[in-house]
Amino acid sequence: MRRFLRDNGLALGFGAIFLAALVGQAFVGHSAFNDEQLAHQSETVSLWRYVTSSSFGVDVLENWQSEYLQFTLFILGTVWLLQRGSPESKELDKAGGESDRAQRIGRHATAESPKWARVGGLRTFVYSNSLLCLMTTIWLLSWLGQSVTGVVAYNADRFDHQLPALSWFQYLGSSDFWDRTLQNWQSEFLAVGSMVVLAIYLRQRGSPESKPVGAPHGSTGVEG
């Protein structure tokens, strides 16, 4: 068990703080929702009813979709785009998909390589792009979930003000949907861009997201 915890500490650590943050969001969101219900002289709801509501769902999913969009674009962008001096970039002469030898594909694979990296053909092509495909799928599904829960929550608010409901397609073109979407996108893009540039000049000893403390600012694709 001790070895398992050591070998999977990063995943387990972030899994734990994710669950803690999600539970915290549920409790404070429930309190804020009921405060708003009381302000509108409406009935309060239980915690369970809140966490299964569209209001909670849209708040969660709008953040999930922006996070997975960030990783989708970063994975794709770092194939072709370079940044001199950043550990987040590949070395300057390695832009693109690289050679089969460099990627250890097909006859260049080793005995320890995953099976689908060795077999060639369609399976190797799929495996070669599997991370991007999965991240894109999760992003699109969470964005779809945001739109579905968002229109339900938005229409509930319109009903309270005696306004007609919008269809799902109408909601996709509404300012509410794009406000929820773009306020998350811009923060994600800023965070990634800041990390790429700041890691050129700043260091964190022992982190693979940083270059070695003594590495020159211009060294590219070097992790500490």
Sequence and secondary structure as in RCSB ss.txt:
>XXXX:A:sequence
MRRFLRDNGLALGFGAIFLAALVGQAFVGHSAFNDEQLAHQSETVSLWRYVTSSSFGVDVLENWQSEYLQFTLFI
LGTVWLLQRGSPESKELDKAGGESDRAQRIGRHATAESPKWARVGGLRTFVYSNSLLCLMTTIWLLSWLGQSVTG
VVAYNADRFDHQLPALSWFQYLGSSDFWDRTLQNWQSEFLAVGSMVVLAIYLRQRGSPESKPVGAPHGSTGVEG
>XXXX:A:secstr
 HHHHHHTHHHHHHHHHHHHHHHHHHHHHHHHHHHHHHHTT     HHHHHTSHHHHHHHHHHHHHHHHHHHHHH
HHHHH   TT TTS  TT  SS  HHHHT GGG  TTS HHHHS HHHHHHHHTHHHHHHHHHHHHHHHHHHHHH
HHHHHHHHHHTT     HHHHHTSHHHHHHHHHHHHHHHHHHHHHHHHHHH   TT TTS  TTS TT  S   
